[in-house]
């Protein structure tokens, strides 16, 4: 694959407070061949306004009329995806710079029967402490 399009699926429900950070962490990736599909799963806060404030043609917004849960929202996003690859981003998470490039490169170098790549994450607790997951 040469620079495959990655469809990033970002489900959200009443997370307007965290959403700008999540969106910006995707859009600031050095891997530019992406579409960001934000699935508003029936939010009652100002999620739509947060999304509309981002003027980037890679963003696609969809809204479900009622909250059906994160799995249903991810599936709705996948059905809309145009990319050869799918990535998931939660609405309260942030991606580190270069994450998407590293994962696409890893997948491209892997054997043909490889279907998924993942990375460790840093969980930041409310008290400011953190830990790596998985921790081994």
HUCORTA-V336365 format. One record per backbone hydrogen bond with DSSP energy under -0.5 kcal/mol. CO is the residue of the C=O (numbers start at 1). NH is the residue of the N-H. E is the energy in kcal/mol with one decimal. If there is no record, write none. Layout:
CO&NH&E, CO&NH&E
This chain:
1&3&-0.7, 5&7&-0.5, 5&84&-1.6, 5&85&-1.9, 6&8&-0.7, 6&35&-2.3, 7&9&-0.6, 7&87&-2.5, 8&10&-0.6, 8&37&-3.1, 9&11&-0.5, 9&89&-2.4, 10&39&-2.0, 11&91&-0.8, 12&41&-3.0, 15&18&-1.4, 15&19&-2.0, 16&20&-0.7, 18&21&-0.5, 18&22&-1.6, 19&23&-2.8, 20&24&-2.8, 21&25&-1.8, 22&26&-1.2, 23&26&-0.7, 23&27&-2.7, 24&28&-1.8, 26&29&-1.6, 30&32&-0.8, 32&34&-2.2, 33&6&-2.3, 35&8&-3.3, 35&37&-0.7, 36&38&-0.8, 36&60&-3.2, 37&10&-3.0, 37&39&-0.7, 38&40&-0.8, 38&62&-2.5, 39&12&-2.6, 39&41&-0.9, 40&42&-1.7, 40&64&-2.8, 46&50&-1.7, 47&51&-2.2, 48&52&-2.7, 49&53&-1.4, 51&54&-1.7, 53&55&-0.8, 54&56&-1.3, 56&59&-2.0, 58&36&-2.9, 60&38&-2.8, 62&40&-3.1, 69&73&-2.1, 70&74&-2.6, 71&75&-2.4, 72&76&-2.2, 73&77&-2.1, 74&78&-2.6, 75&79&-2.1, 76&80&-1.0, 77&81&-0.9, 78&81&-0.8, 85&7&-3.1, 87&9&-3.1, 90&93&-1.7, 96&99&-1.8, 98&102&-2.3, 99&103&-2.2, 100&104&-2.6, 101&105&-2.7, 102&106&-2.3, 103&107&-2.3, 104&108&-2.5, 105&109&-1.7, 106&110&-1.0, 111&114&-2.0, 121&123&-0.6, 121&133&-2.7, 122&124&-0.6, 123&125&-0.6, 123&131&-1.6, 125&128&-2.2, 129&125&-3.2, 131&123&-3.0, 133&121&-2.6
